[in-house]
Amino acid sequence: MSQEDLKRFREAVAAFNRRDRGAWLEFYDPGFVNVPPRDWPESAVIQGPEATWDFYVASQEPWEDSTFEVGELIDAGGKVVAEQRAQVRGKGSGAGVAWSYWHVVTLRNGKAVRSEWFTDRAEALESAGLQP
């Protein structure tokens, strides 16, 4: 994996934070598949980047602010393992919540073809073929 792929991953996160759908979609292959975390109520596999965008945006509706940052970022040879985190606040309650998930993105020809989400770093590393 090249530094360019890691840079493009960060750019995709920044595009989502701006809600720039067009820039975000540039990172994704038309056959992209998204696998949400098992513990989410809506955990069915999502087919296609457009459907994934809609899912991601809808999942942020309860929060006043949902600006995500990339924490640890690991090159896993054709995959990116990234901690994505945010401090969000509920629109209705005002309660602050620490949001943190591990994201494993498989790339082919510079485009994301699959992503899987995990609550646990070790599980994400194992999924990417790395030792925790």
N, C-alpha and C positions, 0 to 999 in steps of 0.2 A: 504494500500500500504506500502510496506517495504522500508527501506532505500536502500536496494539492488536494487529495481526498479528505484529509483531516481539516484543511482550511474550508473546503466546500461543505463539510458537515457543520462546522461552526457557522458558516454563512446561512445554512438552512435554518438553524435554530434562531439566528438573528432575524431572518425573514419571517419566521412564525411570530416572534415577539412583536414585529411591526404589523403583523397580520397582512403581509404582502404575499398573497396567494400565488401570484405568477412567479415570483422569485423562488418561493418555497418549492413549487412544482418542478422547477428546472433541475432539482437535485434527484428527482424520483423517476424511475423507469415506469413505463405505462403498465407493466405487469406487476407492479409493487404489491406486496402483501404485508399487512401489519397484524401482529399478534399482541393484543393487549395483555396486561398482567392477569394472572389467573384469579386474583382476589377482587378484580373489578366486577361490578354487577353486569356490565356489558363487556363480556370477555370473548365474544365470538370473533373469529378471524375476519379481518376487513380486506376486501379485494380492491386494489386500485388506489392511486394517489389521491384522486379527487374525493373518493369516499373517506379516505383516511383523514384528509384535511378537514372535512365536515365533522368527522368524529372528534378530532382533536379540538376544534373550535367549540363544539357543543360541550365537551367535557370541561371547558374552562368557564362556562356560563355562571356557576355558583360564586365565582371569585371576583372581587373588585379589581385586582391586579394579578396578572398571571405572566409576568416576565420571567423567563427561564434562563438559567445560566448553565454552562457546561462546567462540571467539576473535573474530576479525574477523566482523562481521555487516553485510551489505550489503543495502539495499533496492533490488531490481531491477525495481520496477514490476510487481507481481503474482507476483513470485518473491522468495524469500529466498536469499541466498548466504551460507553460514556455514562458518567453519572450526570443526570439532569436533575436540577433542584430549583426550588423557588420558595419564597416566603409569600404566601397568599393570605388574603383576608376575605371572609365570607361576606357576600353582599347583604344578606339579611341579618346575620348575627353580629357581624363585625369581628368575629373570632379569628385570630391569627393561626395559621396552620403551616407547618414545615412540610413541603412537598419534595420527595426525593425518590427517584426510581433509576434503575440501571437500564440502559438502552443498548441493545446489540443490533447493529446495522450491517447487513451483508451488502457489499458493493460489487458491481460488475461493470467494467468499462466506464468507471467514474460516476455511475448512477446507483442509487439505493434500490435494491430489488426485494429486500425483506427486512423487517424490523421485528424484534421481540423485546418485550418489556419485562423487567424483573424487580422485585422488591429487595432482593439480596445480591450483593456484589459477587459472592462466591458462585452463586447459581448462574449469574450472567457470564462470569469468566469461564465456567465449565461449558456453557452453551457455545461460547466462542472457541472452544478447544484449548483453553489455557488452564493452567493449574491455579486454583484459588490460593 
